[in-house]
Amino acid sequence: MNDLISGMLTGLMNVATDLLMPLMALSFTGAVILRFLIWATVKREAWFARGFEKRTQDYLKKTKKNPAKYTSFYVTTKMLLEKTYYELFIMRSLLKRRNPDLIMDKSDRILLVQAGCARLVKDTLKHVEYFDYKNGKPDTFGTTTQIFEKNPQFNAVFGYLPVGTCNDIINILPGIFIVAGIFGTFLGIMAALPELGAMDLADVEKSKLVMDQFLVKMSYSMITSIFGIVLNVTMTVMNALMNPNRVFVDSVERFCHSLEKLWATCSDNLMPQDIKDFDEHKDPIEALAEESVDQEHRQSKYYIEEMADTEDKNLRKIVKSNSEKERAA
């Protein structure tokens, strides 16, 4: 029994010793790629927030000189958000012949950035619709944080890998590399020590050969610790330089401050149907911007799932109503 256990431990040590460094290298490579994808997604989210902030500032400068016809917070926010989306995505796509931007265009599609921004516009309008000037200043920061955190496209890489979970795993990897390196060193020492029992002090040449092999295995086992330290330092520096949390907070603050500035400028939060003589398509660009956002949002798988849930609920209501009518009859 003891021999069986000893043999299993020896085999486990040999396998672990051979595979540990390749597994560490593979984990590091995967973490670097994943960190870059998360960073790129969050940076594009911040790019949209900066675009909205810029257009908000331009709008406020114009309204100082020429007061706007409509002062509804909802209408103004809707116009600026849709204009931001249209100019950042649709106009860029139309002008890419003169100003090639194929790399960013492809990456936005692969990382679902364009769909995420369309969802961001829709979710923002759903929330600001219920802001009321009678209740004082709304909690724009809490609302903005919720909108960004609940965005399914921005919270999952490729729409499947949850950003929060992946980010937490990447953050703890530097410590795991250190532990794995030390573990590899101990495995190497455990595998090399039994060989010292084969030394025959009477045979100098054989003893020297055993010692040489022991020192070679010891030096190799030390390499795993050094390798773990190198990966730890590299991953720690990368996590510090490409910290998505810092960019996320900056995006939320920019978006929130833009909404607060618009709230302070507007005088009410009337919906378009409540505004007398409101012409929704007074500006062709605004009409195109609204349609582009709606079109992108309808293509999202999350929109399709929401519509399926709505249809399912409506169907259940119809079936229940028919059943009640049959029972009553």
C-alpha positions as CSV (number, residue, x, y, z in Angstrom):
1,M,0.0,0.0,0.0
2,N,2.8,2.4,0.9
3,D,4.6,1.5,-2.3
4,L,1.5,2.3,-4.3
5,I,1.0,5.7,-2.6
6,S,4.7,6.4,-3.0
7,G,4.5,5.5,-6.7
8,M,1.5,7.7,-7.2
9,L,3.1,10.7,-5.5
10,T,6.3,10.2,-7.5
11,G,4.3,10.1,-10.8
12,L,2.3,13.2,-9.7
13,M,5.5,15.1,-8.9
14,N,7.0,14.1,-12.3
15,V,4.0,15.2,-14.2
16,A,3.6,18.4,-12.2
17,T,7.3,19.2,-12.6
18,D,7.1,18.8,-16.4
19,L,3.8,20.7,-16.9
20,L,4.0,23.5,-14.3
21,M,6.1,26.0,-16.3
22,P,4.1,25.4,-19.6
23,L,0.9,25.9,-17.7
24,M,2.2,29.1,-16.1
25,A,3.3,30.4,-19.5
26,L,-0.1,29.5,-21.0
27,S,-2.0,31.1,-18.2
28,F,0.1,34.3,-18.5
29,T,-0.5,34.5,-22.3
30,G,-4.3,34.0,-21.9
31,A,-4.4,36.6,-19.1
32,V,-2.5,39.1,-21.2
33,I,-4.9,38.6,-24.1
34,L,-8.0,38.8,-21.9
35,R,-6.7,41.9,-20.1
36,F,-6.2,43.6,-23.4
37,L,-9.7,42.7,-24.6
38,I,-11.3,44.0,-21.4
39,W,-9.1,47.2,-21.5
40,A,-10.1,47.8,-25.2
41,T,-13.8,47.3,-24.4
42,V,-13.8,49.7,-21.5
43,K,-11.7,52.2,-23.3
44,R,-14.2,52.3,-26.2
45,E,-17.0,52.8,-23.6
46,A,-15.0,55.8,-22.2
47,W,-14.6,57.0,-25.8
48,F,-18.3,57.2,-26.2
49,A,-18.7,59.0,-22.9
50,R,-16.1,61.5,-24.0
51,G,-18.0,62.0,-27.3
52,F,-21.2,62.6,-25.4
53,E,-19.5,65.1,-23.1
54,K,-18.0,67.0,-26.0
55,R,-21.3,67.3,-27.8
56,T,-23.0,68.4,-24.6
57,Q,-20.4,71.2,-24.1
58,D,-20.9,72.3,-27.7
59,Y,-24.7,72.3,-27.2
60,L,-24.5,74.4,-24.0
61,K,-22.2,76.9,-25.7
62,K,-24.7,77.3,-28.6
63,T,-27.7,77.6,-26.3
64,K,-26.0,80.6,-24.5
65,K,-26.1,82.5,-27.8
66,N,-29.3,81.1,-29.2
67,P,-31.7,79.6,-26.6
68,A,-33.1,76.3,-27.7
69,K,-36.7,76.0,-28.7
70,Y,-37.4,73.0,-26.5
71,T,-36.0,72.9,-22.9
72,S,-37.1,69.3,-22.1
73,F,-34.4,67.4,-20.5
74,Y,-35.5,64.1,-22.1
75,V,-35.7,65.6,-25.6
76,T,-32.3,67.3,-25.3
77,T,-30.6,64.2,-23.8
78,K,-32.2,62.0,-26.5
79,M,-31.0,64.4,-29.3
80,L,-27.4,64.6,-28.0
81,L,-27.1,60.8,-27.3
82,E,-28.4,59.8,-30.7
83,K,-26.2,62.5,-32.4
84,T,-23.2,61.1,-30.5
85,Y,-23.9,57.6,-31.6
86,Y,-24.6,58.6,-35.2
87,E,-21.4,60.7,-35.6
88,L,-19.1,58.2,-33.9
89,F,-20.3,55.1,-35.7
90,I,-22.4,55.8,-38.8
91,M,-20.6,58.9,-40.1
92,R,-17.3,57.2,-39.4
93,S,-18.4,54.2,-41.5
94,L,-19.6,56.5,-44.3
95,L,-16.3,58.4,-44.4
96,K,-13.9,55.5,-44.1
97,R,-13.0,55.7,-47.8
98,R,-11.3,59.0,-47.2
99,N,-10.2,58.3,-43.7
100,P,-9.6,54.5,-43.4
101,D,-10.5,53.2,-39.9
102,L,-11.1,49.6,-40.7
103,I,-9.2,48.2,-37.6
104,M,-11.4,50.1,-35.1
105,D,-14.5,49.4,-37.2
106,K,-13.9,45.7,-37.0
107,S,-12.9,45.7,-33.4
108,D,-16.0,47.6,-32.5
109,R,-18.1,44.9,-34.1
110,I,-16.1,42.0,-32.6
111,L,-16.2,43.4,-29.1
112,L,-19.9,44.5,-29.5
113,V,-18.9,48.1,-28.8
114,Q,-21.4,49.6,-31.3
115,A,-24.2,47.4,-30.0
116,G,-23.2,48.3,-26.4
117,C,-23.4,52.0,-27.2
118,A,-26.8,51.7,-28.8
119,R,-28.0,49.8,-25.7
120,L,-26.4,52.6,-23.5
121,V,-28.5,55.2,-25.4
122,K,-31.7,53.2,-25.0
123,D,-31.2,52.4,-21.3
124,T,-30.3,56.1,-20.5
125,L,-33.5,57.3,-22.1
126,K,-35.6,54.7,-20.2
127,H,-34.2,56.0,-16.9
128,V,-34.3,59.8,-17.5
129,E,-37.9,59.5,-18.7
130,Y,-38.9,59.3,-15.0
131,F,-36.8,62.2,-13.7
132,D,-39.1,64.9,-12.3
133,Y,-38.1,68.5,-11.7
134,K,-40.6,68.7,-8.8
135,N,-38.5,66.3,-6.8
136,G,-35.3,68.3,-7.1
137,K,-32.0,67.1,-8.5
138,P,-32.1,63.4,-9.5
139,D,-29.4,60.8,-8.5
140,T,-27.6,61.0,-11.9
141,F,-24.5,59.3,-10.5
142,G,-26.4,56.3,-9.2
143,T,-28.5,56.1,-12.4
144,T,-25.5,56.3,-14.6
145,T,-23.6,53.7,-12.7
146,Q,-26.5,51.3,-12.9
147,I,-26.9,51.9,-16.7
148,F,-23.2,51.2,-17.3
149,E,-23.0,48.2,-15.0
150,K,-26.2,46.5,-16.4
151,N,-25.1,46.9,-20.0
152,P,-24.8,43.3,-21.2
153,Q,-22.5,44.1,-24.2
154,F,-19.9,45.9,-22.0
155,N,-20.1,43.4,-19.2
156,A,-19.1,40.4,-21.2
157,V,-16.1,40.0,-23.6
158,F,-17.6,38.8,-27.0
159,G,-20.9,38.7,-25.2
160,Y,-20.0,35.5,-23.2
161,L,-17.0,36.0,-20.8
162,P,-18.2,38.1,-17.8
163,V,-15.8,41.0,-17.4
164,G,-16.1,41.2,-13.6
165,T,-15.2,37.6,-13.1
166,C,-12.4,37.6,-15.6
167,N,-11.0,40.8,-14.2
168,D,-11.0,39.4,-10.6
169,I,-9.1,36.3,-11.8
170,I,-6.5,38.3,-13.7
171,N,-6.0,40.5,-10.6
172,I,-5.1,37.5,-8.4
173,L,-2.9,35.8,-11.0
174,P,0.3,37.6,-9.9
175,G,0.1,36.0,-6.5
176,I,-0.7,32.6,-8.0
177,F,2.4,32.8,-10.2
178,I,4.5,33.3,-7.1
179,V,2.9,30.4,-5.3
180,A,3.2,28.2,-8.4
181,G,6.9,29.1,-8.7
182,I,7.6,28.2,-5.1
183,F,5.5,25.0,-5.5
184,G,7.6,24.0,-8.5
185,T,10.8,24.6,-6.5
186,F,9.7,22.3,-3.7
187,L,8.6,19.7,-6.2
188,G,12.0,19.7,-7.8
189,I,13.7,19.4,-4.4
190,M,11.4,16.5,-3.4
191,A,12.2,14.8,-6.7
192,A,16.0,15.3,-6.4
193,L,16.5,14.4,-2.7
194,P,15.9,10.7,-3.0
195,E,18.7,10.4,-5.4
196,L,21.2,11.3,-2.7
197,G,20.4,8.0,-1.0
198,A,22.1,6.3,-4.0
199,M,25.5,7.9,-3.2
200,D,28.3,5.5,-2.3
201,L,31.0,7.5,-0.5
202,A,33.5,4.7,-1.3
203,D,33.0,5.4,-5.0
204,V,34.1,8.9,-5.5
205,E,33.3,9.0,-9.2
206,K,29.8,7.7,-8.8
207,S,29.1,10.1,-5.9
208,K,30.3,13.0,-7.9
209,L,28.0,12.0,-10.8
210,V,25.0,11.8,-8.3
211,M,25.8,15.2,-6.9
212,D,26.1,16.7,-10.3
213,Q,22.7,15.4,-11.3
214,F,21.3,16.6,-8.0
215,L,22.6,20.1,-8.5
216,V,21.3,20.2,-12.0
217,K,17.8,19.3,-10.8
218,M,18.0,21.8,-8.0
219,S,19.0,24.6,-10.3
220,Y,16.1,23.7,-12.6
221,S,13.7,23.7,-9.7
222,M,14.9,27.2,-8.8
223,I,14.1,28.4,-12.3
224,T,10.4,27.9,-11.6
225,S,10.6,30.4,-8.8
226,I,12.4,32.9,-10.9
227,F,9.9,32.3,-13.7
228,G,7.0,32.9,-11.3
229,I,8.6,36.1,-10.0
230,V,9.1,37.4,-13.6
231,L,5.4,36.6,-14.5
232,N,4.3,38.2,-11.2
233,V,6.1,41.5,-11.8
234,T,5.0,41.6,-15.5
235,M,1.4,40.9,-14.7
236,T,1.3,43.3,-11.8
237,V,2.7,46.2,-13.9
238,M,0.2,45.3,-16.7
239,N,-2.7,45.3,-14.3
240,A,-1.6,48.7,-13.0
241,L,-1.2,50.3,-16.4
242,M,-4.4,48.7,-17.9
243,N,-6.7,49.1,-15.0
244,P,-10.3,48.9,-16.3
245,N,-11.8,50.0,-13.1
246,R,-10.2,53.4,-13.3
247,V,-11.4,53.9,-16.8
248,F,-14.9,52.7,-15.9
249,V,-15.2,55.3,-13.1
250,D,-13.9,58.0,-15.4
251,S,-16.6,57.1,-18.0
252,V,-19.4,57.1,-15.4
253,E,-18.3,60.5,-14.0
254,R,-18.0,62.1,-17.5
255,F,-21.5,60.8,-18.5
256,C,-23.0,61.8,-15.1
257,H,-21.6,65.3,-15.3
258,S,-22.9,65.8,-18.8
259,L,-26.4,64.8,-17.6
260,E,-26.2,67.1,-14.6
261,K,-25.2,70.1,-16.9
262,L,-28.1,69.4,-19.2
263,W,-30.5,69.0,-16.2
264,A,-29.4,72.4,-14.9
265,T,-29.9,74.0,-18.3
266,C,-33.4,72.6,-19.1
267,S,-36.6,73.7,-17.4
268,D,-38.8,70.5,-17.6
269,N,-38.7,66.9,-18.5
270,L,-41.7,66.7,-20.9
271,M,-41.9,63.8,-23.4
272,P,-42.2,64.7,-27.1
273,Q,-45.9,64.0,-27.3
274,D,-46.5,66.4,-24.4
275,I,-44.7,69.3,-26.2
276,K,-47.0,71.5,-28.4
277,D,-45.9,71.7,-32.1
278,F,-43.0,69.4,-31.5
279,D,-41.5,68.2,-34.8
280,E,-39.6,65.0,-34.2
281,H,-38.0,65.1,-37.7
282,K,-37.3,68.8,-37.9
283,D,-33.6,68.0,-38.5
284,P,-32.8,65.1,-40.9
285,I,-29.6,64.3,-39.0
286,E,-31.7,63.8,-35.8
287,A,-34.1,61.4,-37.6
288,L,-31.2,59.4,-39.1
289,A,-29.5,59.3,-35.7
290,E,-32.6,57.9,-34.0
291,E,-33.1,55.3,-36.7
292,S,-29.5,54.2,-36.6
293,V,-29.7,53.6,-32.8
294,D,-33.0,51.7,-33.1
295,Q,-31.6,49.6,-36.0
296,E,-28.5,48.6,-34.0
297,H,-30.5,47.9,-30.9
298,R,-32.9,45.7,-32.7
299,Q,-30.1,43.5,-34.0
300,S,-28.8,42.8,-30.5
301,K,-29.5,39.3,-29.2
302,Y,-30.5,40.8,-25.9
303,Y,-33.2,42.8,-27.6
304,I,-34.4,39.6,-29.3
305,E,-34.5,37.8,-25.9
306,E,-36.4,40.7,-24.4
307,M,-39.0,40.7,-27.2
308,A,-39.4,36.9,-26.9
309,D,-40.0,37.2,-23.1
310,T,-42.5,40.0,-23.8
311,E,-44.3,37.9,-26.4
312,D,-44.3,34.9,-24.0
313,K,-45.9,37.0,-21.2
314,N,-48.5,38.4,-23.6
315,L,-49.3,34.9,-24.8
316,R,-49.7,33.6,-21.2
317,K,-52.1,36.5,-20.5
318,I,-54.2,35.7,-23.5
319,V,-54.4,32.0,-22.6
320,K,-55.3,32.9,-19.0
321,S,-57.9,35.3,-20.1
322,N,-59.5,32.7,-22.5
323,S,-59.5,30.1,-19.8
324,E,-61.2,32.4,-17.4
325,K,-63.8,33.2,-20.0
326,E,-64.4,29.5,-20.7
327,R,-64.9,28.9,-17.0
328,A,-67.3,31.8,-16.6
329,A,-69.3,30.5,-19.6
